Amino acid sequence: MTQDWLENLKADDYVFISSRRGKRLTRVQKITPTGRVVVDNIQFIDGVNRSDKWDIMTLEEATTEAVEKYKAIQFIRAVKLAMNNTKMTYKQAQEINKILNLGMEEQK
């Protein structure tokens, strides 16, 4: 996988920070004169931060497709969490069933 996109990064570009704890979308704060990329007050050399041996962080290119996929996953997670933490009526559950096309049969 080529890292050419790193050379073209500039401040305010979107990137992903990926680690064993997950992935998050954020913006580049600045590029230092020596070419280090600063994101969320963390310095990356050649797209990698090794300040924590157990949780090495890497930068990933935030392509349009990758950002859309990430946003969709985050939205779905938020909806699932909201559904687990709400008191839903049967009528609301029926409407969600119709929207999601779950194929659940309505109780008569």
Buried (B, 14 or more C-beta within 10 A) or exposed (E): EEEEBBEEBEEEBBBBBBBEEEBBBBEBBEBEEEEBBBBEEBBBEEBEBEEEEEEEBBBBBBEEEBBEEBEEEEEEEEEEEEEEEEEEEEEEBEEBBEEEEEEEEEEE
